[in-house]
């Protein structure tokens, strides 16, 4: 700025300007003094999550303890088994789901005798966060239930059987374990040694298993230690470990064949690139790289148990090669498939260790021999809007709800991505703005003709109405992503219909049912195959209870949603079940001349934990208590229409506006009072 005769430039001011130095100007400025102080240093922040490899987690933890890192951005991996006694400050970037989560996270601070705890929670613009921002005492001093774990889960027990068997085998054959080196198992004859060992049915292993596995879990749902039936599920044709090892071997063979083909065509540069990729993938004895870790391989492929007991996990893989930095090769972006259907769907963005990955492929192996994604068929009934599922495209099928025939043309292919997803080769630095969550998923009851019905009873109420309970084990639900994707059946390249529209790409031809887009496979080849519309789904089995109320009032979906969540809250309270361990959905059935909503309650953990089946005990007396508690929870609340004291919680935020406590208790009051067994015909 120019100075004209030292005159002030402010309007109606005749003052004169006085020369002043830069130091004098900032002399009394607090922030200027702070910024120029020797205390002002760069703030180093690193991620500490389950997505990192174990070495990276340990490295960042030690750097944090040594004050080389100022802050750790953590997931639940830092809540358990990590001791940093001098930790004083915890920032929570949103309101945790429950008081138990809050105590677990905020409680990390102030554990040292010489430190003081400080916890600061940011509330997002959501119904959940607003509620606890207004009443923080509900979160800070809220009720924490007693942890309960039921061991009668087939998939969890199977993994522990596998763990015991593998431990026994490695003890006898230490050369296969080789200090956690997977090379012998994957690249040499270690797997054949394991198969030979298990097929001999050694008496020592049988005695060890019988002594280790609870007696009531030694022969259930296809598990039979005495008859060795579990061996086939591990190393049989469709065995989980056999599939993982076969996938690895087939991929190595494909690389080797591709390298030979490129050399034969004198494409030496591409051949060299694929040789580097082969070494990075195989990590054999002569590849000059750190070997694949054996335990990590077994955990990643769902053979061994891991933290949280997920039973159907998939991974968002990185495309490896010369472009991949060392820091980005040790990530383990793993999710339970129930969550991955939405969180890892093509187009979704995932932050891991300072990088932004975009899911782009539904994973296929380069020379698939059956170990691939699974194609199924789904259809939404025109009459009742219920989603139906089947594994084959049989010509005749009736709706599972209304029993009306579903035409063959309504059945569409869907993909169950059991081999996981692959991220785009292009990796970006993490932006300032949090990546948007593009897709969501919903659960649907599809029933299983082979389910084990463990209890079925009709009850009569004091008001003349009826309730029917049916409990089943190994029953089926389907979680489905709400988006439609265009997928290349050859290489797995995928793009969502939402993103293709937003980017201005032409719509797929409704006549041909396909979509043309130039793309490359995850293996680096140009692919000319068309993209076809597909949905993503995943079927999981668990314990289920179906509750049918004999009234046409059950035709109202919003009423029955409120009833369902009231029953879930009441079950959690009466039966002392952790609320996040049980879930629910609605399912249409025929009642007289109407289609009404049955309430489906199920165990959140795949495989089941026996929680919801407890509702059927004591000839209706437990159900009676749960209904009374549900009425008490909703009727004695003062909110309108619902709140976190009655029906709302962190996990049902999508339907908060549909929940009405008055609808819930008015409906349930018609079924309150004494409940007695009724031996008349079913509802």
N, C-alpha and C positions, 0 to 999 in steps of 0.2 A: 504494500500500500504506500502511495506517495504522500509526503507531508507538505502541506502548503502553509507556510508562515506559522507553523505550530498551532494552527487553528483547529478547534474541536469540530468534528464532522457531524456531531449529533444535532438534530433540529432544535432551534431556539436555545442553543447553548453558546455562550460567548467565552467559554473557558479556553485556556491555552494548554497545549500538549507539553509534557515534560519527558525528557529522555530518561529511560530506565533500562538497566541491563537485564538480560535473560535470567540471571541468577536472582536478582531482586524481585523480578516478577513472580518467580515460583517459590520464593522464600517461605511463604505461609501456606503453600498448597500441600495438603496432606498427601494426596495421591502422587504428586510429583516427587515428594520426598521418598515415598514408599517405592516407587518405580526405580528411582536412582540409588536405592539402598543396596548394599552387598547381600542383603537377605533375599533379594529378588532373584530367583533361579527358575530354570525351566521345570515344568511339571511333567514327570514321566509317568504314563499310565499304561498298564498292560491288562490283557484279558486273562482270566483264570476260570475256565469252564471245562466241561466234559468233552468239548470239541477238540481240545488240545491233547497231544500225546503226553504220556506220563512224564517224559523227560522235560518237556516244555513247562508243564505244571510245576514240577519240582524246581526248575531253574527260576521261574518268575517268583515263586514263593520265597526262595532264598534271597533273591534280589530285593524283594519287599522287606524282608526281615533286616537285611543289611542297609536299608534305606537308599538303595540304588534305584528303586522304583517308588514313587510317591503314593500311588493309588492302584488298587486292583479292581477291575470291573469283573464282578464275579456272578456265577450262577450257584446252584446248590452244591456244587462240588467243593466249595470253600466252607460250607456249613458243617460238614461231617469230617472228623478225623484230621483236621488241620489245626495246629496249635500255634497261634501267634499271640503270646501273652501280652505284648506291649501295644496291641491294637487298641486305639482309643476312639476312633470315629467311624461310623457307618452311615452311608447315604443310601437310601432306598429310592429307586427311580420311579416307583409307583407303589400303590397300596397293596400289600400282600393279600393273597386270597383269604387266609384265616389267621386268627390269633396265634395258632401253633407256628405258622410260617413266620409271623412277625417276631415272635420270641426267638425262633431259631436264627433269624438273620440279625436282628438288633442285638441279640445276646452274644454275638461274636466280640463286641467291644467291652473293654473294662475288666477283663478277666485277671489281669495282673494286679497284685497288691498295690503297686505304685502307679496305677493308671486310672483315669476317670473315663466313664463311658459317655459318649455323645452320639445320639441317633437322630437323623433328620430324614423325614419321609416327604417326598413330593407327591402331591395328589394330582392325577390326570383329570381331564374333563370327561369323566364317566360317572355313571350312576353309582358304581361300587365305591370309587374313590371319594366322591362327594359325600356319601353316607358316613364314612369313617373320618373324613375331614371335619364334619360337623360334630361327630361324637367319637373322638379319638379313644375315649376310655373303653369303647366296645372292642377295639382292636388291642390296645395295650394291656388291658386287664380282662380280656374276654375268656370264655370257657375253653379249656383245652382237654379234649377227651383222652382217655387212657388208650395208648396204642394197642391194637389187637391185630394179630396175624394168624390166619388159618393155614396150616401146612398142607391141607388136602387139596392141592392144586396139581393136576396131572402134569402140566408142562414144567412147573417149577421142580417137582419131584424128579421128573425125567432128567432135567439138567444136573441135578445133584447125583443121580445114578451115573450119568456120563462122567461127571467130575471124579467120582470115586473110582470108576473103571479106568479112566485115563491116568489117574494118579498111581493106581496099582501097576498099570502097564509101564509107565515111565520109571517106576521104581525098579522094575525087573529089567527094563531096557533103557538105561540112562543115556545110551548113545543116541536114541531118538529124541529125547528131551534136549540134550546137548546145551544145557545152560540157557534154556528158553529160545533156542535157535530153531526156526521152522524149516530149515533147509532139508534136514533128513526126512521129515514127514512129507514135504511137498515135492522135493526135487530128487530124492533118492528112493530107497525102498522102505522107508519108515511106515508109510500107511499100509503097505502089504503086510508088514510085521504085525501091525495092530489088528488088521482083519483076521489074520491067522490066529492070533492070540485069543480074540473074542470068540471065534468060531469053534475053538477047542472047549469052551465053557469051563474054564478052570475052577476047581472046587474052592480054592483059596479066595477067589474073587466073589464067588457066590456067598460064602460065609461072611465076608466083609460087608457085602451089600445087605444081607439079612440083619446083621448087627447094627448097621448104620441107618437104615430106612425104617420108620415106624411101621409096626406090624399091620396097622389098618391101611397103609398105603403101598403094601407090597404086591397087591393084586387088584388093581382097579383100572377101569377105562383102557384096557389094552396093555397095562403095565403088569408084567408078571416076572418077578425076579427068579422064582423057582423054575419057570419054563423058558427063561431067557428070551421072552418075546420083545423086550426092550432093545435087544441087539439090532434087530431089523430096522428099527426107527433111527438108529445111529449110522450103521454101515450097510444097510440093505440097498436095493436098487433106488428107492426114493428116500433113503436115509439122509439126515441133515448133514452129517459130516461127509458122507460119500458125495453128496451134491456139491459141497464146498470144495473138496479136493478135486473132483472131476472138473468143475469150473476152472480152477487154477491150472490144471494140466492142459485142458483144451485151449485155454487162452495162450499159454506158452507155445503150444504147437502151432497155433494160428500165426503168432508173431514169427516163428521160425519159417513157416511156409511163405509168409509174406515177404520176408527178407530174401529168400531164395528167388521168388518171383521177380522182385525188383532188381536183383543182381543179374538175373537172366536177361532182363530187358535193358541192362546197362544203365539203370537209374541208380547210380551209386550213392548220390547225395541222400535220396529218400531211404535207401537201404540203411545207410549209416544212422539216420534219424530213428528208424525203427529198431535198430540194434540197441541204441541208447534206451529206448522205451522198454525193450525186452529186459535189459539188465535192471532197469528201475523197478519193473514189475516182479521179475523172478528173484532177484537178489540172492543168487546162488553163490557157491563157495568161491568161484573164480570171477565173479562180476565186479569185485572191487568196491562194494557198497555194504553198509550195515545190513545184516540179514533181517528178514521178516521175523518178528517176534511170534513165537508159537502160541503163547497164552492169548495175545492180542488177536491172532487169527481165529482162535477157537471162540473167543468172546464175541468178536464181530460177526461171526456166522451163527450165533445163537446156540452154540454147543454147550458153553459153560455159563453158569449164572453170573450176573453182574449187578451193580448198584441199582436199586429200585425194582428189581425183578421184572423188567419188561420181557415179554415172551415172543413177540413178533417184531423184531427191530429191522430197519433198513438203513442204508447209508446214502448220503449225498457224496458221491465220489468226485475227486478232482481228476482232470485230464492231465496225466503226467507226461513229461518229455523234457526236451532241452530248455523249453521256455518256463518251466516250473522252478521257482526258487526253492532252495533247501528248506526255508522256514515254512513253506506251504505244503510240504510233503507229509508231515506228521499229524495232520488233522484227522479227527474222528467225528465227522458230522453225522451222528447216529440219532434216530428217533424211533419210537414205537410207531408201527405202521398206521395205527389209528390216528396219530397226530401228523405223520409224514404225508398222508393223503392230501392234506391242505397246506402244510408248512413247506414241503419240498416239491409241490406240484410245479410243473414246468412254467417258468416265468417268475416264480417266487425268489426273493433275494434273502440271502443268509449272510450274516456278519460272523467272521471267524478270524481271530488273531490279527485284527487290523486290516482285513481284506473283505471285499464284498463279492460274494459268489452268487451267480444267477443260475438257478436250475434250468437245464435246457433239454435233457434227454431222459426218457424212461429207459433204464439200463437194459441193454441186451448184450449178450456175449458175441464176439465177432464171428464165431462159427458154432452157433447154438445147436445143441443136441438134446433139446428138451429141458435143459436147466435155464429157463427163461422167464419172462413175465407170463402170467396166466390169463388167458382170455376167457371171459364168462359172458353171460347174456343177461341184460336187465330190461325191464319194461315197466312203464307207469300205466296203471289201469285207467282207461278213459272214464269209467263209471265212478270209481271211488278214490282215484288219485293215489292209490297205494303202490309203492315200488315193489316189484317182484324180481326174483333172482333165480337163475339156474345155471348149471355148469355146462350143459349141452343145449343145442338148438333143436330140441325135439319139436315136432310139428304141433302138438296139442298141449296146452297148459291153461289151467284156470287160475284166476286171481286168488292169492292166498287169503284175501279178506272177504270179497263179495262173491267169490266162486264163479264169476262170469268169465267166459272164454276170452283169452287175450289173443288177437290175431297174430299170425306169424310175423307180419310186417312190422308190428310194434316192438318186437324184440331186437335190441341193438347190442352190438359188441361193446363190452367194457373191459378195462384192463385192471388186473390186480398186480401192482408192481412189486412183487416179492423180491426182485433182485435190486430194488432201490432206484436211485436216480443219479444222473451225472451232470455236473455243473458245466457251464459254458467255458470254453478255453480262455475267453477274455475275462480277466480278473481285475477289478477296480479297487482303488483306495476307498476307504469308508467315507461317505459323505457326512456333512454336518447333520442333515436331516435323517431321522430314523426311517429305514425302508418300510414302505407301506405293506400291510398284510393284505394280499390280494384276494385270497380264497378262504372259504370256510367249509366246514364239513358238518354233516348231520348223521345221526344214528337212526336206523330203521330196523324194526323187528321183521325178519323174513321167515322165521320158523325153520325147523329142521325135521324132516320126516323120521330121521333116525335118533331124534333126541330121546333121552331117558326121562320119562314122566315119573317123578318120584312121589307125587302127591296130587290128588284131584278131589275136591270136595265142594259141595254146595251148602251154603248156610242160609238160614232164615232169620230175619231180624224181627224185633218186637213190633215193628210197624208193618209187617207183612211183605216186605221186599226181600229179595234174594241177592246174595253175593257168592260168586264162584271163584275159588282159588285153584290154580294149577301151577305146580312147581316142576321145573325140568332142569336136568343137568346136561351139559354138552349141547345146549341149544344155540341157535345161530342168530346173530345180528349183523347188519351191514352198515359200515360207515362209508359215506360217499361224498366226494368233493362236489361243491355246488356249481362248478364251472365245466364247460365242455372244451375239449382239446382236439386239435388237429395233430395226428400222430403218424409218423412214418413207420409202417410195420416192419420195414427192413432194418433201419438203424436206430429207431427210437427217438429221433429228433421230434420235438413237440413244441407247439405254440398254442396258447389259449385263444379262444374265440374273442374274448374281451380285449386282449392285447393286439390281436390282428386287426380288429376294428379301429382301435385307438391309433394305431400306426398308419392307418390309411391304406392297408393292404386290401386287395380285392377279396370279396366274399367267396367262399367255396361254392362250387356249382351244386345246386340242389338236385339237378338231374343226375349228374355223375356221382354226387355224394363225396367229392374229393376236392382237394385244395392244392394248388401247385405253388411251390416255393423252392427256390434253389437253396441248397443247404449242404453241409458237410457232416459226415458221421463223427461220432466221438473218437473214432480211430484215425481221423485225418483224411478220409477219402471223400471226394465229391459224390453226392448221392442224388440220383435223379428220380427216385420213387416219389409218388404222390403222398399227400397227407390225408388221412381219413378221420372223420369225427369219432371221438371216443370219450367215454366218461371214465373216471378213476374210482375204484371202489376197493374195499377190503372186507372180507367176512371173517368174523372172529366168534369163537364159541365161549360161552360162560354160563353161569347159573342164572336162571330166569324164573320170575313168578308173574303169572298173568292174573289180573284182578278184573272181574267183570261185574258191573253193577246193573241190576235188572231195572232200568228206567230209561225212558226215551230222553230224559234230561242229559244223558250221556252222549247225545248227538252233537252237542255244542263243544267245539274244539277248545275255545278259550276257557270255558268252565272246567273242562277236563284237564287242561294244562295246570290250572290252579289247584285242582284236586290232587294231581300227581305230585306236585312239589310240596303240598301240605303233607301228603303221606310219606314222602322221602324225609322231610324234616322230622316228622313224628317217629319214624322208624329209627333214625339216627339217635334220637333222644331216648326212646323206650328200650331199645335193644343195645344201646351204648356202642353204636357202630360209627366209625369216623365218616363224616358226611361225604367226603370225597371218594369213599370206597363203594358207594352205591349210586346208580344213575337210573334214569327212566326215559321212556318215550311212549307215544300213543300209537295204538294199532286198531284199525277198524275191523269189526266183526259183525255178523248178522245177529239181530235180536228181534224176534217177531218179524215185522215187515220193515224194520228199520236197520240202518247201518249205524252202530254206536261205537264209541271209542272205548276199548279196553285199555287199562293201565298196565304197561309192561315195566317192571322194575328188575334191574339186573346188577350183578357185581361188576364194578368198573374194571377189575383186573381180568384180562383174558384168561380163560381156563376156569374161572370161578373161584370163590373163596368160601362159599357156603353162607354168606351174609343174608341174602334175600330169602333163602329157604327157611330161615328161622321164623318168618312171619306165619308159616303154615302150622306151627306147633301148637299143642294144647287145645286141639279141637275148636279153634276159633277164638279162644280167650286172648291170645296175643294180638290177633287182628282187632279184636274189640278194644283193647288198650290203645293200639295205634290210632284207630279212628277217633277215639275220645281225645287223645293227645293232639291230633291234627286239628280237631275242632277248637280245642283250648288255645293252640298256637295262633290260629287265625281269628277267632272270635274275640279274644281278649287283647288284641292289638288295637292301637288307636289310629293307625295310619289310613290313608286313602289314596290309591286302591291297595297298595302293598308296599312293604319295606323289607329291610334286612332282618328285622325281628321276626318276620313271619315267613314270607315266600321267596324273597330275593336272595341271591348269593353271587359270588364272583363268576361262577360258571354258567349262569343262566341269564347273563346281561342282554343277550340278543332278544329275549322275550319279556323283559321287565315290564314293558308297556301293556302286555297281554295278561299279566297276573293280577288277580283280584281276590283278596282274602275273603270278602263277603260271599262271592260265588262259591268259594271252596267250602266254607262252613255251612252255608245253606244247603248245598248238595249233600254233604256228609251227615248233617243232622238227621236226614231221612233214613240213614243207615245206622244211627247210634243206638245205644242200649244193648241189651243182652242179645248175643248171637248164638244160635243153636244149630247143630248139624241137621241138614234136611236131606232125606234120602229119596226125594222125588227126582224126576228127570232133570237133566242138566239144563242150564240157561241156554 
